[in-house]
Amino acid sequence: MRGCLYLELKKYREAIADLTSAITIRQHDVESYFYRSEAYAAINSFSSALKDLVRVIEMNPMYNNAYFKRGNVYAALNEYDKAIADYTQFIKIEPNCADAYYMRGCVAAIADLNEVIRIDPEYADAYSKRGYIYKEK
């Protein structure tokens, strides 16, 4: 599908246009929603990416990659509890994916470090560790 090729070429707006056309023709095409969500996320249109990923999961609750990608979107939106829940759901379906454990760990650590900073804004190590985790992510 041409929309996926545009996605690979990092032509995100073209990918969104083509995938939207595909969805208009085939409204239950899970793949088109999934790939369009990736294009939206790539241009930081996280609310649109989230809508597409919710739709994917509604249509196919076993579409595991949608949980992982939605976890990434929630993490980008600083909605850490929701990100952790999605990574955990992904792990239930695919327990041998190191990336899922890594991302869940990063998000949980960021949430905890944010709490440290809220409690004690002078806690310099918390800022440093949080910065390191953001860099690694």
Secondary structure, 3 states (H helix, E strand, C coil): CHHHHHHHCCCHHHHHHHHHHHHHHCCCCHHHHHHHHHHHHHCCCHHHHHHHHHHHHHHCCCCHHHHHHHHHHHHHCCCHHHHHHHHHHHHHHCCCCHHHHHHHHHHHHHHHHHHHHHHCCCCHHHHHHHHHHHHHC
